[in-house]
Amino acid sequence: MIYLDSAATTKPCEQAADAILSAMQNSFGNASSLHGMGIRSEKIIASAKKTLLAKLGEGDIIFTSGATESNNTALLGAAETYKRSGDRIVTTAIEHPSVANVMIKLEERGFHVERLAPKDHPDFVQALADAVDEHTVLVSCMAVNNETGFANDVKRLYRLVKRKNPKTIVHIDAVQGFLKVPLDGDLISISGHKIHASKGIGALYIRKGIRISPLLAGGGQQKNLRSGTEPVELIAGLEAAVRGYHGTPEHFGALKAHLLDGLSALGGITVNSGENCVPNIVNFSVEGVRSEIMLHSLEEREIYVSSGSACSRGKTSGVLAAFGIPDKLADSAIRVSMCADTTEADIDALLEGIRAGIARFRR
């Protein structure tokens, strides 16, 4: 089996699995309990926070059920808290549905949302910053696009936005970027199952001095920002995955170069991921073969890739259109997303599978 769909989810690493099992067996107390078992659980949470803050900066961490909850909490919470500062929001046309659909809700609440597309702006980060004015309460931008690997320089974005309007809150969806690209923001969302932790765990970084309204009402856990008994086992697994992550730009870069060389030799391939994309995600179109057909052809060989975002369930991507990719190419787009354990032999098997698929299905 060759798994090349890590942007959809990753296989939990051994360190995360061990940490989860150990916490389930030995530290299963409620972190709000005052006895020793509760204190043991609270120490696990505190350690995980420290590990994440070392990667993200000074501030606080709240643990969530995943990126969707983190994004909803960040956007709805910040908009509610800072709505007196303005009614404009700047975002992109390439956001994940867990951001894009929240923007629709905010529009229903009276906010004015401006969505910028990369195809319209050679310097996309500058364009986002230029769109900010004195009425802009919030900017939300993904660090790395999940369909093409397009990377935004969010450290530069943060600097430019704050220079334009220091009161504007900057939210970064770092689901695909965490541990892979430099990050900066007032609010940063991450997901465990994208970095070899388990599903069901995510986190939201909140920069020191930033306030948000809670999404959930309940017992007041996590400083009343995310009520509900903390999933100590999953938090332990997330910390272990962060500590154990070993993907490197050099490894991914070598694999991408090998893949692109092989694709160019096949002919009739258009690469949709440019030089401004992270190397672990490569989107390309096999001309004359629809995505779903190629995907299932590869699946017959136990090679697993994607036709785009896993959340789109095979639908034609509006995100690719925002990059200026024609519908015909989008209809034949394949996304390959690699992890630290992906090998050159895996890429060779993929290339052979694509070659066979072309011979079988290309018209």
ZIQUIBEL-V584607 format. One record per helix or strand. SS is the DSSP state (a for helix, b for strand). FROM is the first residue (numbers start at 1). LEN is the number of residues. If there is no record, write none. Layout:
((SS/FROM/LEN) (SS/FROM/LEN))
This chain:
((b/2/2) (b/5/1) (a/14/13) (a/36/21) (b/59/6) (a/67/19) (b/88/5) (a/97/12) (b/112/5) (a/118/3) (a/124/7) (b/136/7) (b/144/1) (b/150/2) (a/154/11) (b/169/5) (b/187/5) (a/192/3) (b/202/6) (a/232/13) (a/249/18) (b/269/3) (b/277/1) (b/281/6) (a/291/9) (b/303/2) (b/306/1) (a/310/3) (a/318/5) (a/327/4) (b/333/5) (a/344/18))
